[in-house]
Amino acid sequence: MTVKGNVQNRVKFVRWPAESDVREECRALHHLCLLIVEHGAPPPEQLGIYEDWVRPPIIPEDLQARVRQLADRAVVNAKPVLDPVGILYFKDSSITLSPTQCEMLTPLISRYSQLVYRTELREILERSGSSSSSNALDLHVMRLRRRLQLVGLSLRNVWGRGFVVEPL
């Protein structure tokens, strides 16, 4: 079976159930895994976010669609998600944030890996009733930076301009 493009290199094809140990290794390492279910074998009962399964024979177009769908899932899971109650999810980790931290993080997450200007964050602090001085902003950023490290994220300073949230 062949799949075109870079996506093929990121997906591991695993015979199921014969290579169940390889599947477990893929799960532990968060590798993309397409299970090829052997004739007569039942498919796995539960699938992880990085897994899918097919039963041969499969036409190349269907195989490519399954592989692309797996790659899309990995991309979606690679971006942090901030839920309305103040929990930040990233990959397999989560942290709870204060209301002010949530407000500050909202533009940083919506523009993940892109610059958010200091002035925007100072305006958020001002609206929340906190001091919006440069020192107050730096203190909030320091605290937020510590929290984000717990889930594998970095809050990088872009000197004189603002901040960027990115993976550690």
C-alpha positions in Angstrom: 0.0 0.0 0.0 1.3 3.4 -0.8 0.2 6.9 0.3 1.6 10.0 -1.4 3.3 12.9 0.3 4.8 13.6 3.7 1.8 12.2 5.6 2.8 8.6 4.8 6.1 9.0 6.6 4.2 10.1 9.8 1.7 7.2 9.8 2.8 3.7 11.0 0.9 0.8 9.4 0.3 -1.9 12.0 -1.2 -5.4 11.5 -4.0 -6.0 14.0 -4.0 -8.1 16.2 -0.6 -9.6 15.3 1.4 -6.5 16.0 -0.5 -5.3 19.1 2.8 -4.6 20.9 3.7 -2.1 18.1 0.3 -0.5 18.5 1.0 0.0 22.2 4.3 1.6 21.4 2.7 4.0 18.9 0.1 4.9 21.6 2.7 5.6 24.2 4.7 7.8 21.8 1.6 9.5 20.3 2.5 8.3 16.8 -0.1 8.2 14.1 -1.1 4.5 13.6 -3.3 2.9 11.0 -4.3 -0.6 12.1 -4.7 -3.1 9.3 -7.3 -5.6 10.7 -6.5 -9.1 9.6 -9.2 -11.2 8.0 -11.5 -12.7 10.5 -10.2 -10.6 13.4 -12.5 -8.2 15.2 -11.4 -4.5 15.1 -10.0 -3.0 18.3 -12.8 -2.0 20.8 -11.3 1.4 21.6 -9.3 3.8 19.4 -7.1 6.6 20.5 -7.1 10.0 18.9 -4.0 9.0 16.8 -5.5 5.7 15.5 -7.8 4.4 12.9 -8.3 1.1 11.3 -9.1 -0.5 7.9 -9.7 -4.0 6.6 -8.0 -5.1 3.4 -8.4 -5.0 0.6 -8.7 -1.2 0.5 -8.6 1.0 -2.5 -5.8 3.6 -2.6 -8.2 6.6 -2.5 -9.8 5.3 0.7 -6.4 4.6 2.2 -5.2 8.1 1.4 -8.4 9.6 2.9 -7.9 7.7 6.2 -4.3 8.7 6.4 -5.1 12.4 5.8 -7.8 12.2 8.4 -5.3 10.8 10.9 -2.9 13.7 10.1 -5.6 16.2 10.5 -6.5 14.9 14.0 -2.8 15.2 15.1 -2.8 18.8 13.9 -5.9 19.7 15.8 -4.6 18.0 19.0 -1.3 20.0 18.6 -3.0 23.3 19.4 -3.9 24.3 22.9 -7.6 24.7 23.7 -9.0 27.0 26.5 -12.4 26.0 27.6 -15.0 28.4 29.0 -14.6 27.3 32.6 -10.8 28.1 32.6 -9.1 24.8 31.9 -6.4 24.8 29.3 -5.8 21.6 27.4 -2.7 20.8 25.4 -1.8 17.3 24.2 -2.5 15.0 27.1 -2.2 17.6 29.9 -4.5 20.3 31.4 -4.3 23.1 33.9 -6.8 25.3 35.6 -6.3 29.0 35.3 -7.6 32.1 37.1 -10.1 34.3 35.4 -7.5 37.0 34.7 -5.1 34.4 33.3 -7.9 33.1 31.0 -8.6 36.6 29.7 -4.9 37.2 29.0 -4.5 33.8 27.4 -7.5 34.1 25.1 -5.8 36.2 22.4 -2.5 34.3 22.9 -4.3 30.9 22.1 -6.5 32.3 19.3 -3.3 33.5 17.6 -1.2 30.5 18.7 2.5 30.8 17.7 1.8 34.5 16.6 2.7 37.7 18.3 0.2 39.4 20.7 1.2 42.9 21.6 1.8 44.1 25.1 -0.7 46.9 24.7 -3.5 44.2 24.1 -2.6 42.4 27.3 -2.4 45.7 29.2 -5.9 46.6 28.0 -7.2 43.2 29.2 -5.7 43.8 32.6 -7.3 47.3 32.7 -10.7 45.9 31.8 -10.4 43.2 34.5 -9.8 45.9 37.1 -6.2 44.9 37.7 -3.3 47.4 37.5 -2.2 47.7 33.9 1.3 49.1 34.6 4.2 47.5 32.8 5.4 45.9 36.1 1.9 44.4 36.8 1.8 43.0 33.3 5.3 41.5 33.7 4.1 39.9 37.0 1.0 38.4 35.4 3.1 37.1 32.5 5.6 35.5 34.9 2.8 33.7 36.7 1.2 32.6 33.5 4.5 31.4 32.1 5.0 29.1 35.1 1.5 27.7 34.6 2.0 27.1 30.9 5.2 25.2 31.4 3.2 22.5 33.3 1.5 21.5 30.1 4.5 21.9 27.8 3.9 25.5 26.5 6.2 28.4 26.5 5.2 32.1 26.8 8.1 33.7 24.9 8.8 37.5 25.1 9.4 39.3 21.8 11.5 42.2 23.1 9.7 45.5 23.1 6.7 44.2 21.2 4.7 41.4 23.0 4.5 37.7 23.6 4.0 34.4 21.7 2.7 31.1 23.1 4.4 28.1 21.5 5.4 24.6 22.4 8.3 24.2 24.8 
